């Protein structure tokens, strides 16, 4: 699109912006919910692993259960994040 009229160019740009903005309403909130969900999905298993490892270390008198449970929590959280992102990954591949 090449035009020498600045008004026509501005009109075309604003028309393209409106079309782009109206194509997927709520996309910002969808992305915000995804980021929030990823954070919660990662943090809760990590904190649960830390807590469980601390309890087991105190009960059994060991020092290796907390790091072991935290690593397990990281893997569980990573798997949960993957499951949460899987529909978005498939959606991008189908285009």
DOKOL-182140 format. One record per residue (C-alpha): residue number from 1; x, y, z. Coordinates in nm, 2 decimals. Layout:
DOKOL-182140
  num       x       y       z
  NUM       X       Y       Z
...
//
This chain:
DOKOL-182140
  num       x       y       z
    1    0.00    0.00    0.00
    2    0.17    0.31   -0.12
    3    0.00    0.64   -0.11
    4    0.11    1.00   -0.12
    5   -0.19    1.13    0.06
    6   -0.11    1.15    0.44
    7   -0.48    1.15    0.54
    8   -0.55    0.84    0.34
    9   -0.24    0.67    0.49
   10   -0.35    0.76    0.84
   11   -0.70    0.63    0.77
   12   -0.56    0.30    0.64
   13   -0.34    0.26    0.95
   14   -0.62    0.33    1.19
   15   -0.85    0.09    1.00
   16   -0.58   -0.18    1.03
   17   -0.54   -0.11    1.40
   18   -0.91   -0.14    1.47
   19   -0.92   -0.46    1.27
   20   -0.63   -0.60    1.47
   21   -0.77   -0.49    1.80
   22   -1.11   -0.63    1.74
   23   -0.99   -0.96    1.60
   24   -0.92   -1.12    1.94
   25   -1.10   -0.93    2.22
   26   -0.98   -1.01    2.57
   27   -0.64   -1.13    2.46
   28   -0.46   -0.92    2.72
   29   -0.67   -1.08    3.00
   30   -0.61   -1.42    2.85
   31   -0.24   -1.37    2.86
   32   -0.26   -1.23    3.22
   33   -0.45   -1.53    3.33
   34   -0.20   -1.76    3.17
   35    0.09   -1.59    3.34
   36   -0.09   -1.60    3.67
   37   -0.17   -1.97    3.62
   38    0.18   -2.05    3.53
   39    0.31   -1.88    3.85
   40    0.07   -2.06    4.07
   41    0.13   -2.39    3.90
   42    0.50   -2.36    3.96
   43    0.50   -2.21    4.31
   44    0.26   -2.44    4.49
   45    0.44   -2.77    4.42
   46    0.77   -2.61    4.50
   47    0.64   -2.47    4.84
   48    0.47   -2.81    4.91
   49    0.80   -2.99    4.84
   50    0.99   -2.75    5.07
   51    0.73   -2.80    5.35
   52    0.71   -3.18    5.31
   53    1.09   -3.21    5.29
   54    1.13   -3.00    5.61
   55    0.88   -3.22    5.80
   56    1.05   -3.54    5.68
   57    1.39   -3.41    5.77
   58    1.28   -3.32    6.12
   59    1.10   -3.65    6.17
   60    1.37   -3.87    6.04
   61    1.67   -3.66    6.14
   62    1.81   -3.63    5.78
   63    1.93   -3.34    5.57
   64    1.86   -3.45    5.22
   65    1.48   -3.48    5.20
   66    1.41   -3.11    5.17
   67    1.62   -3.06    4.86
   68    1.49   -3.39    4.72
   69    1.13   -3.29    4.77
   70    1.19   -2.95    4.63
   71    1.34   -3.10    4.31
   72    1.04   -3.32    4.29
   73    0.82   -3.02    4.33
   74    1.00   -2.84    4.05
   75    0.94   -3.14    3.82
   76    0.58   -3.16    3.92
   77    0.54   -2.78    3.86
   78    0.71   -2.80    3.53
   79    0.48   -3.08    3.42
   80    0.18   -2.88    3.53
   81    0.31   -2.57    3.34
   82    0.35   -2.79    3.03
   83   -0.01   -2.92    3.06
   84   -0.13   -2.56    3.11
   85    0.06   -2.45    2.80
   86   -0.02   -2.75    2.58
   87   -0.34   -2.60    2.43
   88   -0.16   -2.28    2.34
   89    0.13   -2.47    2.18
   90   -0.12   -2.67    1.97
   91   -0.30   -2.35    1.88
   92    0.02   -2.20    1.74
   93    0.11   -2.50    1.54
   94   -0.22   -2.53    1.37
   95   -0.18   -2.18    1.20
//
